[in-house]
Amino acid sequence: MLKLSTVLSLSLSKILEFIMDDIKDGSIKTFHGGCPHDCPDTCSMVYHVQDNKLIGVKGNPDHPMTRGGLCVKLNDYEKRHYHPDRLLYPMKRIGPKGTKQFERISWDEALDTITTKWQSIIKEFGAQAIMPNSYLGNQGLVHGLNGGDAFFARLGATVTERTFCGEGSCTAWLLTIGPTAGVDPESFIHSKFIIIWACNSVSTNLHHWRIVKEAQKNGSKVVVIDSYASKTAKEADWHVCPKPGTDGALAMAMMNVIIGEGLVDQDYVDNYTVGFAELAEKAKERTPEWAESITGIPADDIRKLAREYATTQPSAIRIGVALEKSWGGGQTIRAVTSLPALTGAWRHVGGGILQFPVWEHPYKFDVICRPDLIPEGTQVVNNLQLGRVLLGEQKLNVPIKSMMCWNTNPVTQSTETEKILEGLEREDLFLVSAEHFISDTAAYADILLPASMGAEQEDIILSWGHLYLTYNTKCVESPGEAIPNNEIFRRLAKRLGFEEENFKWSDSECLEHYIDWDAPACDGIDLDYLKKNGYARLNVGTKDNRAPHKEGNFPTPSGKCEFRLIGAKNFVAGPFRQMYEAFQPGQDIPELPDYVPSKETASANPELAKKYPLNILAPKSHGFINSSYANIENKLKGQGEQFVMINPTDALARGIKDGDRSKVFNDRGSFEAVSRVTTDVNAGIVVSTLGYWRQLNNGVVNSVSSNAFGDMGNSPTSHDCLVEVVSI
């Protein structure tokens, strides 16, 4: 039976749904699940299984964070499992690359072909001629981002940095306040002033947004800072709209006001921060008037924002991944992350800043990735520069002759799409793809391997948006001959004669080893507990008492919030580069946070702007998870055709009407989209979302994206990009 508290929180339709479920059908079994998709919410779910078939998925109503809800992507997850286009058997290419001409083969033939080819490549070029490529198409500890890292470390393959999103943010965060989860997302219910900074929570962090809305109903003021009127911005009490890439100027001007008007919590600053005197001197130069000329935000509004933020406690900030996507994004995040220490917001439950709570999860990435197996001197490539790597434009000691992709679709998600396609067309490139569907990238594979989906594999799902461990039960067999990613790597390791113990662990054994169950955060929690209950909150305080930095205790070298850094070097956080520490970017990090101008905007590059006058933003889609679901009919219907949002002034100047097909282009490439003429974007800005498949469209938004890295963490600069739009 449902708990009374749960009933009260649900709609009538949902209540009826659960009541019907309580009418027991002995043939229907339920199992604990966790959403594997690249989303901070990591929903706790309930699988419904009948006759070894997944017949439905519901949110777990008992989970305190996700509370029985599922997003539009997942609410019919069973249909994805049994979609008629799903890849069911190993396949080999029999036609030209990219034509999707494949024929079925056995697993033995597939594995033998792969290992024979790799052994031949290793003999001629060395193991570094093989490149792994993965991301968070699956967030499982066993089958996800790092699931193949140990295998490729043992193979001696090239190390790949995976910096599609979030890595610049991580670098700045770790340098400023260390590997802390920050404010508990559930504690936002206690916040009195909330800033959602460049994060479209309605589309990408739905369950946290529900908490924010509850706080808003209780009297909290919700401010959204974003360069266009997103779904989230439209529900805020105040939408602050800076020009793209100028958020750092806004943050520095807020510091100017907070310090200049004596709104600093001086006791907190004196005891728990480093470098305040130097920061205060820098902030003197960053007046609201100075920032107005850069951001387009009136100086009086900047003053109002700074005063309200500093004087309304507890105050909380939520950042996502968008802030990093301009040159200078890392410095911006350092500035934003410094604000709670200036105001003493950390003293309070519901005060501080939230990025990725994953930092306090006791995951043992060294055990997962096995960096100790990586040969000394192994070269490093980056997935944002994949096209240049494959075309030989990036000079390597060993050229790439083979690539294996799992949990990623770089043709849509990486930059310089046209170069990637040219690289994938190389006849001398041996491509292996483990996939659910023949994606844009998989279409170019020489060998296709059918991978299992969520209900078909055991895992613990990496949670980077809340403080719960989430267990996923294997409750059905995969259709056809699909197998889990980790089983693919186990079979490859066996064929290659790898004798290390970790290559023989079952998935359950992996989970026993991949989490530090003896850590204080896991007190009272073990794998058996998770299997029985589906989830467990880490022992790091509750939403009603967690204030981890009330008295400093930041996990930094000084133990304090580090406004000032001395001798810091640029790096990519370990999990995003297979825990390999050699050949880090290594550039000097400025001592103090500050605004760093973009490189590809009208103000930064007026000559380029004469040719391409519009700044494009590429946020994540509401209906897709990166490129997942972009081939599913009902998700496409909900999301709509690939579109470009354009201001009426810009549309009129180009003779573009609402609904017209348009071409968006620059020197790097182009894509076609339906024009949405709207005041949701300001003049000089266009918006087109990520995730659409190229094979179903004429180009994708990353066709125009730059391969340039941001200032920290080798982050993308996809919002630091100029284009032109014409009607076609």
ROTILO-775658 format. One record per residue (C-alpha): residue number from 1; chain; x, y, z. Coordinates in steps of 0.001 Angstrom, whole numbers, plus 500000, padded with zeros to 6 digits. Layout:
> NUM,A,X,Y,Z
...
//
This chain:
> 1,A,500000,500000,500000
> 2,A,501105,503556,499374
> 3,A,502286,505746,502220
> 4,A,499973,508652,503113
> 5,A,502791,511168,502481
> 6,A,503279,509700,499033
> 7,A,499569,509816,498244
> 8,A,499354,513462,499207
> 9,A,502206,514354,496855
> 10,A,500730,512658,493786
> 11,A,498156,513666,491218
> 12,A,494826,511809,491064
> 13,A,495848,510017,487874
> 14,A,499095,508847,489441
> 15,A,497266,507681,492572
> 16,A,494874,505637,490453
> 17,A,497801,504225,488544
> 18,A,499418,502946,491692
> 19,A,496126,501659,493101
> 20,A,495714,499581,489974
> 21,A,499236,498300,490434
> 22,A,498308,497182,493925
> 23,A,495725,494837,492405
> 24,A,498125,491961,492353
> 25,A,498710,490091,489151
> 26,A,500830,487104,490059
> 27,A,502389,487011,486629
> 28,A,503791,490554,486917
> 29,A,506999,490997,488876
> 30,A,508622,494243,489972
> 31,A,512321,495060,490301
> 32,A,514411,498012,491415
> 33,A,515901,500097,488631
> 34,A,517923,503231,488090
> 35,A,517821,505472,485060
> 36,A,521122,505037,483189
> 37,A,520900,508234,481137
> 38,A,523218,511246,481272
> 39,A,521098,513355,483585
> 40,A,521765,514636,487115
> 41,A,518444,513325,488407
> 42,A,519372,509584,488263
> 43,A,515783,508511,488884
> 44,A,514992,505534,491073
> 45,A,512578,503376,489078
> 46,A,510467,500248,489285
> 47,A,510612,497779,486403
> 48,A,507474,495765,485652
> 49,A,508240,492401,484057
> 50,A,505924,489747,482668
> 51,A,507069,486550,480937
> 52,A,510674,487764,480878
> 53,A,509644,490925,479064
> 54,A,509778,494495,480319
> 55,A,506199,495761,480079
> 56,A,506470,499063,481920
> 57,A,508626,501414,483960
> 58,A,507464,503715,486748
> 59,A,509233,506104,489047
> 60,A,509822,504869,492568
> 61,A,507349,506863,494713
> 62,A,509372,506223,497906
> 63,A,512576,507879,496685
> 64,A,512920,511215,498539
> 65,A,514563,513017,495619
> 66,A,512891,511684,492479
> 67,A,509553,510921,494207
> 68,A,507931,508715,491632
> 69,A,508415,511043,488682
> 70,A,509981,510261,485321
> 71,A,510857,512675,482547
> 72,A,509405,512594,479042
> 73,A,512415,510653,477862
> 74,A,511971,507714,480196
> 75,A,508267,507400,480853
> 76,A,507898,504654,478227
> 77,A,511371,503153,478547
> 78,A,510124,499681,477661
> 79,A,509446,500852,474092
> 80,A,513125,501663,473661
> 81,A,514070,498143,474749
> 82,A,511884,496579,472065
> 83,A,512083,499172,469315
> 84,A,511951,497548,465861
> 85,A,515191,499264,464822
> 86,A,517183,497979,467770
> 87,A,520496,496294,466965
> 88,A,520064,492642,467978
> 89,A,523019,490737,466509
> 90,A,526696,491244,465748
> 91,A,527099,492667,462259
> 92,A,529913,493291,459793
> 93,A,530059,495944,457125
> 94,A,529520,494736,453546
> 95,A,529038,498065,451755
> 96,A,530698,501495,451662
> 97,A,531176,503187,455011
> 98,A,528181,505189,456137
> 99,A,525681,503369,453925
> 100,A,524407,501118,456748
> 101,A,524981,497975,454718
> 102,A,525698,495196,457201
> 103,A,525178,491450,457483
> 104,A,524673,489305,460556
> 105,A,527608,487346,461949
> 106,A,528192,485277,465072
> 107,A,529730,486591,468264
> 108,A,532707,484313,467664
> 109,A,533309,485813,464233
> 110,A,532877,489349,465560
> 111,A,535307,488877,468443
> 112,A,537802,486976,466321
> 113,A,537689,489686,463644
> 114,A,538276,492424,466220
> 115,A,541124,490719,468054
> 116,A,542836,489569,464860
> 117,A,542668,493068,463393
> 118,A,543895,494678,466603
> 119,A,546789,492237,466897
> 120,A,547760,493055,463322
> 121,A,547595,496807,464033
> 122,A,549645,496393,467221
> 123,A,552286,494383,465373
> 124,A,552651,497047,462662
> 125,A,552012,500316,464535
> 126,A,551881,499545,468257
> 127,A,548912,499441,470626
> 128,A,548584,503236,470726
> 129,A,547201,503070,467195
> 130,A,543971,501916,468874
> 131,A,541723,504566,470467
> 132,A,538814,504027,472898
> 133,A,535944,506522,472748
> 134,A,533132,506568,475317
> 135,A,530967,508903,477323
> 136,A,527845,508890,479485
> 137,A,525375,507244,477138
> 138,A,525207,504897,480114
> 139,A,525980,506173,483627
> 140,A,526544,502760,485179
> 141,A,529725,502171,487145
> 142,A,530148,498802,485413
> 143,A,528847,499446,481916
> 144,A,529277,503210,481576
> 145,A,531867,505875,480794
> 146,A,534781,504065,482422
> 147,A,533570,500506,481839
> 148,A,536150,499718,479170
> 149,A,539014,501780,480580
> 150,A,540763,498895,482336
> 151,A,540651,496822,479139
> 152,A,542209,499542,477007
> 153,A,544759,500343,479731
> 154,A,545879,496719,479640
> 155,A,545883,496749,475837
> 156,A,548202,499782,475882
> 157,A,545863,501852,473708
> 158,A,545910,505640,473364
> 159,A,544259,507398,476305
> 160,A,541195,509486,475421
> 161,A,540065,512595,477269
> 162,A,536273,512810,477205
> 163,A,535371,516463,477684
> 164,A,532001,516860,475952
> 165,A,530585,518792,478906
> 166,A,531240,519559,482555
> 167,A,534999,519100,482629
> 168,A,535936,522795,482664
> 169,A,533364,523259,485394
> 170,A,534970,520412,487347
> 171,A,538453,521874,487072
> 172,A,537337,525292,488312
> 173,A,535230,523752,491097
> 174,A,537997,521477,492358
> 175,A,540538,524319,492368
> 176,A,538225,526664,494295
> 177,A,536485,524476,496887
> 178,A,537780,520952,496251
> 179,A,535946,517628,495773
> 180,A,532874,518507,497787
> 181,A,529247,517889,496877
> 182,A,528485,521393,498074
> 183,A,524947,522209,499106
> 184,A,522566,519250,499134
> 185,A,520093,519616,496248
> 186,A,517298,518599,498630
> 187,A,518354,521374,501040
> 188,A,517239,523986,498500
> 189,A,513851,523623,500187
> 190,A,515358,525759,502968
> 191,A,516862,528391,500657
> 192,A,515426,531889,500653
> 193,A,517210,533152,497542
> 194,A,517984,530774,494674
> 195,A,520019,531467,491552
> 196,A,519808,528948,488704
> 197,A,522835,530035,486699
> 198,A,522915,528936,483034
> 199,A,521046,525718,483819
> 200,A,517731,524798,482155
> 201,A,516473,522678,485045
> 202,A,512989,522099,483601
> 203,A,514574,520119,480749
> 204,A,517752,518752,482327
> 205,A,517295,518608,486121
> 206,A,513553,518153,486561
> 207,A,513439,516741,490081
> 208,A,515672,519394,491517
> 209,A,513453,521952,489824
> 210,A,510463,520539,491745
> 211,A,512314,521283,494974
> 212,A,513138,524793,493761
> 213,A,509466,525354,492920
> 214,A,508445,524200,496394
> 215,A,510909,526649,497912
> 216,A,509485,529349,495657
> 217,A,505972,528598,496936
> 218,A,507343,528923,500472
> 219,A,508604,532421,499732
> 220,A,512033,531899,498195
> 221,A,512953,534186,495325
> 222,A,514104,532299,492236
> 223,A,516426,534069,489800
> 224,A,517474,532449,486537
> 225,A,520570,533818,484817
> 226,A,520589,532669,481212
> 227,A,521312,534192,477817
> 228,A,517882,533289,476449
> 229,A,514404,532712,477810
> 230,A,514600,528980,478493
> 231,A,511710,526957,479913
> 232,A,513260,527477,483336
> 233,A,513777,531213,482900
> 234,A,510082,531613,482108
> 235,A,509148,530162,485509
> 236,A,511529,532322,487518
> 237,A,510672,535382,489586
> 238,A,513385,537238,487702
> 239,A,515180,536368,484476
> 240,A,518574,538055,484215
> 241,A,519753,537816,480617
> 242,A,523467,538513,479999
> 243,A,525029,538359,476565
> 244,A,526567,534935,475846
> 245,A,529942,534370,477444
> 246,A,529725,537409,479739
> 247,A,528603,535714,482964
> 248,A,532083,536183,484401
> 249,A,531719,539955,484146
> 250,A,528380,539719,485958
> 251,A,529881,537606,488768
> 252,A,532835,539968,489186
> 253,A,530515,542995,489306
> 254,A,528436,541258,491986
> 255,A,531669,540863,493959
> 256,A,532354,544567,493474
> 257,A,529003,545459,495050
> 258,A,529176,542872,497835
> 259,A,532664,543950,498877
> 260,A,532246,547676,498211
> 261,A,528995,547952,500146
> 262,A,530199,545965,503137
> 263,A,527943,542977,502514
> 264,A,530779,540499,503081
> 265,A,530598,538043,505975
> 266,A,533996,539168,507171
> 267,A,534273,536596,509923
> 268,A,533695,533780,507457
> 269,A,536114,535282,504937
> 270,A,538834,535830,507530
> 271,A,538661,532301,508895
> 272,A,537730,530122,505946
> 273,A,539073,531687,502719
> 274,A,542417,532384,501070
> 275,A,543252,535479,499035
> 276,A,540456,537878,499974
> 277,A,542634,540996,500001
> 278,A,543852,540315,496471
> 279,A,540341,539452,495259
> 280,A,538929,542639,496785
> 281,A,541553,544693,494984
> 282,A,540707,543007,491671
> 283,A,536962,543498,492242
> 284,A,537421,547265,492671
> 285,A,537942,547485,488910
> 286,A,534830,545452,488075
> 287,A,532044,547964,488642
> 288,A,528421,547408,487627
> 289,A,528875,550104,484982
> 290,A,531861,548251,483570
> 291,A,529827,545027,483527
> 292,A,526802,546730,481941
> 293,A,528853,547597,478869
> 294,A,529858,543925,478536
> 295,A,526772,541984,479656
> 296,A,523984,544284,478525
> 297,A,522490,544112,482042
> 298,A,521727,547531,483560
> 299,A,524109,548482,486353
> 300,A,521206,549030,488756
> 301,A,519982,545487,488110
> 302,A,523446,544147,488888
> 303,A,523439,546057,492167
> 304,A,519980,544763,493016
> 305,A,520994,541171,492264
> 306,A,524166,541409,494354
> 307,A,522397,543020,497321
> 308,A,519522,540562,497351
> 309,A,521833,537593,496996
> 310,A,524135,538742,499798
> 311,A,521452,539781,502280
> 312,A,518872,537035,501813
> 313,A,520119,533943,503591
> 314,A,520248,531049,503073
> 315,A,521147,531746,499435
> 316,A,521952,528963,497002
> 317,A,523318,528788,493464
> 318,A,522819,525924,490977
> 319,A,525224,525706,488038
> 320,A,525255,523159,485238
> 321,A,527596,522747,482290
> 322,A,526681,525744,480114
> 323,A,528888,528295,481909
> 324,A,532034,526552,480730
> 325,A,531126,526625,477019
> 326,A,532866,529893,476157
> 327,A,536494,530803,476245
> 328,A,536984,531955,479829
> 329,A,534246,529665,481154
> 330,A,536533,528168,483787
> 331,A,537361,531596,485196
> 332,A,533654,532391,485214
> 333,A,532933,529303,487305
> 334,A,535739,530188,489719
> 335,A,534105,533601,490196
> 336,A,530602,532187,490674
> 337,A,531851,529459,493009
> 338,A,533571,532090,495169
> 339,A,530356,534020,495880
> 340,A,528940,531826,498703
> 341,A,532132,532183,500756
> 342,A,532071,535970,500372
> 343,A,528564,536165,501798
> 344,A,528885,533361,504349
> 345,A,526093,531427,502629
> 346,A,527909,528198,503549
> 347,A,527006,528755,507211
> 348,A,523409,527782,506538
> 349,A,521494,524652,505630
> 350,A,520357,525389,502085
> 351,A,523207,527843,501557
> 352,A,526148,527520,499181
> 353,A,526493,526281,495616
> 354,A,525656,523039,493818
> 355,A,527548,521574,490878
> 356,A,527979,517759,490780
> 357,A,527457,515976,494126
> 358,A,529366,513011,492658
> 359,A,532511,514232,494431
> 360,A,531346,512788,497757
> 361,A,530251,509452,496333
> 362,A,532782,506788,497403
> 363,A,533474,505437,493931
> 364,A,536879,503806,493442
> 365,A,537811,505075,489988
> 366,A,541349,503714,490257
> 367,A,539898,500222,490587
> 368,A,537440,500821,487749
> 369,A,539948,502348,485323
> 370,A,543212,500613,486328
> 371,A,545546,503493,485365
> 372,A,548393,501395,486813
> 373,A,548168,499260,483660
> 374,A,548723,502193,481274
> 375,A,552272,502047,479867
> 376,A,554422,505055,480712
> 377,A,554464,507638,477949
> 378,A,551109,506631,476415
> 379,A,549777,509445,474227
> 380,A,546548,511315,474937
> 381,A,543905,512532,472482
> 382,A,540715,514463,473132
> 383,A,537243,513562,471836
> 384,A,536424,517188,470980
> 385,A,539204,517078,468399
> 386,A,538300,513677,467012
> 387,A,538012,514902,463430
> 388,A,541511,516340,463476
> 389,A,542867,513203,465154
> 390,A,541360,510911,462516
> 391,A,542515,513130,459636
> 392,A,546069,513380,460921
> 393,A,545825,517146,461440
> 394,A,546789,516603,465071
> 395,A,550332,515264,465011
> 396,A,550652,512122,467119
> 397,A,553565,509835,467825
> 398,A,551352,506963,466692
> 399,A,548542,507562,464162
> 400,A,545082,506196,464984
> 401,A,544259,503106,462938
> 402,A,541320,501769,464955
> 403,A,538679,503171,467280
> 404,A,536090,501520,469485
> 405,A,533005,503509,470506
> 406,A,530597,502665,473300
> 407,A,528089,504896,475103
> 408,A,528775,507764,472720
> 409,A,527818,509086,469303
> 410,A,530556,511585,468408
> 411,A,529154,512430,464968
> 412,A,526370,514363,466697
> 413,A,528026,515197,470029
> 414,A,531569,516191,469136
> 415,A,532715,519310,467295
> 416,A,533649,519833,463645
> 417,A,531212,517185,462434
> 418,A,532357,517340,458824
> 419,A,535924,516453,459763
> 420,A,534740,513518,461871
> 421,A,532758,512151,458947
> 422,A,535736,512491,456639
> 423,A,537869,510669,459186
> 424,A,535347,507860,459626
> 425,A,535302,507325,455877
> 426,A,538959,506260,455929
> 427,A,539226,502719,454594
> 428,A,542255,502121,456785
> 429,A,540332,503011,459959
> 430,A,538919,499922,461669
> 431,A,535871,501060,463657
> 432,A,534097,498941,466284
> 433,A,530827,500207,467728
> 434,A,528856,498756,470647
> 435,A,525385,500221,470276
> 436,A,521633,499925,470648
> 437,A,520864,501352,467220
> 438,A,522783,502108,464045
> 439,A,523556,505666,465072
> 440,A,525312,508302,462980
> 441,A,528653,506988,464214
> 442,A,527750,503288,464130
> 443,A,526796,503652,460450
> 444,A,530531,503856,459700
> 445,A,531523,500805,461754
> 446,A,533299,497762,460406
> 447,A,531957,495639,463259
> 448,A,528724,496375,465132
> 449,A,528158,494829,468560
> 450,A,524641,494765,470081
> 451,A,524684,496180,473611
> 452,A,522201,495544,476425
> 453,A,519887,498239,477774
> 454,A,519002,499225,481326
> 455,A,516674,496422,482445
> 456,A,518981,493827,480912
> 457,A,522070,494428,483045
> 458,A,523058,494805,486694
> 459,A,524708,498060,487741
> 460,A,524881,500933,490181
> 461,A,524139,504169,488391
> 462,A,526546,507047,488863
> 463,A,524610,509887,490472
> 464,A,525950,513342,489723
> 465,A,522859,515269,490799
> 466,A,522005,513938,494260
> 467,A,523401,512101,497275
> 468,A,521919,508623,496733
> 469,A,523376,505359,495519
> 470,A,521000,503865,492960
> 471,A,520858,500138,492154
> 472,A,519710,498722,488836
> 473,A,518534,495112,488658
> 474,A,519028,492847,485698
> 475,A,515459,491630,485394
> 476,A,515070,490547,481745
> 477,A,517275,488956,479147
> 478,A,518365,491064,476219
> 479,A,516512,490489,472957
> 480,A,518434,488785,470187
> 481,A,522088,488354,471107
> 482,A,522740,491688,472809
> 483,A,525063,491567,475824
> 484,A,526191,494152,478410
> 485,A,529207,496345,477675
> 486,A,531239,494762,480444
> 487,A,530593,491309,479043
> 488,A,531926,492516,475685
> 489,A,535157,493590,477360
> 490,A,535355,490359,479389
> 491,A,535122,488321,476188
> 492,A,537712,490462,474402
> 493,A,540054,490232,477400
> 494,A,539736,486428,477453
> 495,A,540553,486161,473742
> 496,A,543602,488355,474198
> 497,A,544812,486312,477175
> 498,A,544508,489034,479842
> 499,A,544929,487315,483204
> 500,A,544297,490205,485616
> 501,A,541606,489330,488162
> 502,A,539383,492310,487343
> 503,A,538733,490952,483838
> 504,A,537138,487861,485383
> 505,A,534840,489607,487872
> 506,A,531112,489210,487394
> 507,A,529068,492408,487326
> 508,A,528124,491898,490990
> 509,A,531773,491369,491896
> 510,A,532646,494565,490051
> 511,A,530151,496458,492195
> 512,A,531686,495003,495354
> 513,A,535066,496361,494253
> 514,A,534044,499638,492587
> 515,A,532621,501299,495722
> 516,A,534406,501885,499017
> 517,A,531814,500199,501195
> 518,A,533961,500906,504276
> 519,A,533827,504676,503749
> 520,A,531945,506661,506406
> 521,A,529486,507737,503702
> 522,A,528482,504064,503309
> 523,A,527934,503388,506997
> 524,A,525095,500873,507188
> 525,A,525007,500407,503406
> 526,A,526267,497456,501393
> 527,A,525441,495881,498060
> 528,A,522879,493534,499586
> 529,A,521096,496514,501119
> 530,A,520945,498221,497732
> 531,A,519674,495093,496011
> 532,A,516882,494870,498579
> 533,A,515943,498564,498737
> 534,A,516966,499965,495350
> 535,A,518632,503076,496716
> 536,A,520368,504462,499772
> 537,A,521234,507971,500862
> 538,A,524873,508497,501652
> 539,A,525662,509369,505254
> 540,A,526778,512923,504600
> 541,A,524092,514755,506548
> 542,A,520406,515217,505812
> 543,A,518589,517851,503828
> 544,A,517594,519433,507143
> 545,A,521043,519591,508760
> 546,A,523710,519386,506050
> 547,A,525955,522448,506071
> 548,A,529321,520873,505205
> 549,A,531311,524113,505147
> 550,A,529709,525943,508035
> 551,A,533169,526126,509544
> 552,A,535216,525865,506390
> 553,A,536512,522297,506105
> 554,A,536875,522568,502370
> 555,A,538756,519607,500821
> 556,A,541411,521911,499354
> 557,A,545134,522025,500159
> 558,A,544498,524895,502593
> 559,A,541218,523532,503937
> 560,A,539660,526842,502856
> 561,A,537827,528303,499864
> 562,A,540679,529373,497617
> 563,A,539928,532731,496020
> 564,A,543613,532956,495140
> 565,A,545629,530168,493548
> 566,A,549417,530177,493443
> 567,A,551164,527944,490935
> 568,A,548005,526102,489831
> 569,A,548093,524294,486489
> 570,A,545282,523400,484112
> 571,A,544077,519796,484267
> 572,A,541274,517449,483266
> 573,A,539691,515604,486215
> 574,A,540783,511964,486385
> 575,A,537539,510088,485558
> 576,A,537355,511952,482249
> 577,A,540822,510786,481100
> 578,A,540922,507181,482373
> 579,A,542569,508366,485659
> 580,A,545798,508920,483697
> 581,A,547845,511834,484994
> 582,A,550517,512152,482318
> 583,A,550300,514808,479613
> 584,A,547793,516998,481428
> 585,A,547144,520347,479643
> 586,A,549390,522054,482223
> 587,A,548885,525728,481375
> 588,A,549171,528268,484195
> 589,A,545891,529131,485922
> 590,A,545502,532848,486752
> 591,A,545872,533556,490462
> 592,A,542472,535229,490776
> 593,A,539076,534662,489161
> 594,A,538134,537306,486621
> 595,A,536156,537925,483467
> 596,A,537873,536591,480356
> 597,A,536308,537741,477054
> 598,A,535108,535287,474455
> 599,A,537111,534783,471298
> 600,A,534407,534279,468687
> 601,A,531830,537021,469224
> 602,A,531007,540250,467438
> 603,A,532942,542294,470018
> 604,A,535937,539942,470108
> 605,A,536218,539374,466363
> 606,A,534480,542164,464432
> 607,A,535965,541071,461096
> 608,A,534535,537564,461413
> 609,A,531238,539057,462611
> 610,A,530876,540924,459334
> 611,A,530582,537534,457669
> 612,A,528861,535646,460499
> 613,A,527068,538149,462763
> 614,A,524992,535833,464984
> 615,A,526112,534130,468195
> 616,A,524708,530593,468368
> 617,A,523861,528793,471616
> 618,A,523446,525016,471593
> 619,A,521679,523868,474789
> 620,A,520519,520316,475401
> 621,A,517147,519264,474024
> 622,A,514027,518802,476120
> 623,A,513010,515587,474362
> 624,A,516394,513852,473986
> 625,A,519245,512827,476270
> 626,A,522199,514011,474213
> 627,A,521586,512005,471036
> 628,A,519597,509207,472699
> 629,A,515931,509071,471612
> 630,A,516555,511282,468580
> 631,A,515591,508326,466374
> 632,A,512469,507393,468380
> 633,A,509262,508492,466674
> 634,A,507247,509716,469651
> 635,A,510240,511555,471164
> 636,A,510893,513255,467828
> 637,A,507234,514243,467661
> 638,A,507410,515789,471115
> 639,A,510701,517585,470485
> 640,A,509757,518722,466991
> 641,A,511915,519123,463918
> 642,A,515446,520440,464215
> 643,A,514907,524171,464704
> 644,A,516682,527480,465104
> 645,A,515258,530204,467348
> 646,A,515816,533691,465935
> 647,A,514787,537139,467101
> 648,A,512142,538974,464974
> 649,A,514585,541801,464185
> 650,A,517183,539374,462826
> 651,A,514535,537383,461005
> 652,A,513096,540488,459324
> 653,A,516523,541609,458174
> 654,A,516986,538229,456472
> 655,A,513485,537810,455092
> 656,A,512891,534819,457360
> 657,A,509368,533976,458468
> 658,A,508289,531691,461269
> 659,A,508277,528111,460000
> 660,A,510652,528771,457091
> 661,A,513413,526277,456474
> 662,A,516729,527946,457068
> 663,A,520394,527184,456686
> 664,A,522719,527926,459620
> 665,A,526356,528035,458586
> 666,A,529918,529268,459002
> 667,A,533287,528220,457605
> 668,A,533208,524952,459567
> 669,A,529956,523608,458154
> 670,A,526193,524007,458097
> 671,A,522878,522509,459096
> 672,A,519254,523027,458116
> 673,A,516506,523844,460577
> 674,A,512967,525161,460873
> 675,A,512964,528819,461893
> 676,A,511188,529760,465106
> 677,A,510877,533536,465149
> 678,A,510619,534498,468809
> 679,A,511495,537128,471384
> 680,A,512776,534320,473619
> 681,A,516164,535152,472104
> 682,A,517625,538637,471878
> 683,A,518813,540188,468642
> 684,A,522233,538890,467621
> 685,A,521612,535460,469167
> 686,A,520213,532230,467726
> 687,A,519518,528991,469594
> 688,A,519480,525434,468269
> 689,A,519508,522375,470509
> 690,A,521884,519427,470531
> 691,A,521042,515809,469869
> 692,A,519413,515499,466449
> 693,A,520806,512719,464250
> 694,A,522590,513753,461086
> 695,A,521259,510779,459085
> 696,A,517738,512103,459715
> 697,A,518618,515762,459037
> 698,A,520767,517901,456790
> 699,A,523604,518552,459230
> 700,A,523525,519031,463016
> 701,A,524334,521950,465277
> 702,A,527868,520678,465954
> 703,A,528551,521028,462236
> 704,A,529281,524686,463013
> 705,A,530955,524255,466428
> 706,A,534577,525149,467040
> 707,A,537090,522550,468195
> 708,A,538838,525130,470387
> 709,A,539244,524314,474074
> 710,A,538065,526621,476824
> 711,A,540447,527978,479414
> 712,A,540131,525044,481844
> 713,A,539646,521297,481661
> 714,A,539844,521165,477835
> 715,A,536177,522135,477859
> 716,A,534123,522841,474712
> 717,A,533463,526347,473416
> 718,A,530245,525635,471547
> 719,A,528621,528867,472842
> 720,A,531599,530881,471620
> 721,A,530633,530550,467986
> 722,A,529452,532868,465175
> 723,A,527102,531871,462340
> 724,A,524833,533272,459683
> 725,A,521257,532176,458982
> 726,A,519526,532348,455599
> 727,A,516142,531175,454363
> 728,A,516238,528292,451876
//
